[in-house]
C-alpha cells in the first residue's frame, strides 16, 4: 500500500509463480492480479483503468505490470 519498488517487484514475481502453478491463461492474469490488490493499490488501479482503458479492450498483464 505505498511506494515500495522492491516490494512491488516481489509481489509481481510471487503472482507470476501463482499464475504458473494454476495454469492461469493470459486473459485471466490481470483479473487475478487485481483481485489481490488492497487499500491504496485499489485506488491506484481505478485511476489507471480510467487513464488507459479503451472500451471493449481488456488490460492485459503486460500492461498492468508496466503501469505497476
For each residue, the residues with C-beta under 8 A, 3 or more apart:
1: 38 39 40 41
2: 40
3:
4: 7 8
5: 8 9
6: 9 10
7: 4 10 11
8: 4 5 11 12 68
9: 5 6 12 13
10: 6 7 13 14
11: 7 8 14 15
12: 8 9 15 16 65 68
13: 9 10 16 17
14: 10 11 17 18
15: 11 12 18 19 29 32 33 36
16: 12 13 19 20
17: 13 14 20 21
18: 14 15 21 22 24 32
19: 15 16 22 24 29 32
20: 16 17 23 24
21: 17 18
22: 18 19 32
23: 20
24: 18 19 20 28 29 32
25: 28 29
26: 29 60 61
27: 31 58 60
28: 24 25 31 32
29: 15 19 24 25 26 32 33 60 61 64
30: 33 34 58 59 60 61 63 64
31: 27 28 34 35
32: 15 18 19 22 24 28 29 35 36
33: 15 29 30 36 37 61 64
34: 30 31 37 45 64
35: 31 32
36: 15 32 33
37: 33 34 41 42 44 45
38: 1 41 42
39: 1 42 43
40: 1 2 43 44
41: 1 37 38 44 45
42: 37 38 39 45 46
43: 39 40 46 47
44: 37 40 41 47 48
45: 34 37 41 42 48 49
46: 42 43 49 50
47: 43 44 50 51
48: 44 45 51 52 59 67
49: 45 46 52 53 59
50: 46 47 53
51: 47 48
52: 48 49 59 63 67
53: 49 50 57 59
54: 57
55:
56:
57: 53 54
58: 27 30
59: 30 48 49 52 53 63 64
60: 26 27 29 30 63 64
61: 26 29 30 33 64 65
62: 65 66
63: 30 52 59 60 66 67
64: 29 30 33 34 59 60 61 67 68
65: 12 61 62 68
66: 62 63
67: 48 52 63 64
68: 8 12 64 65
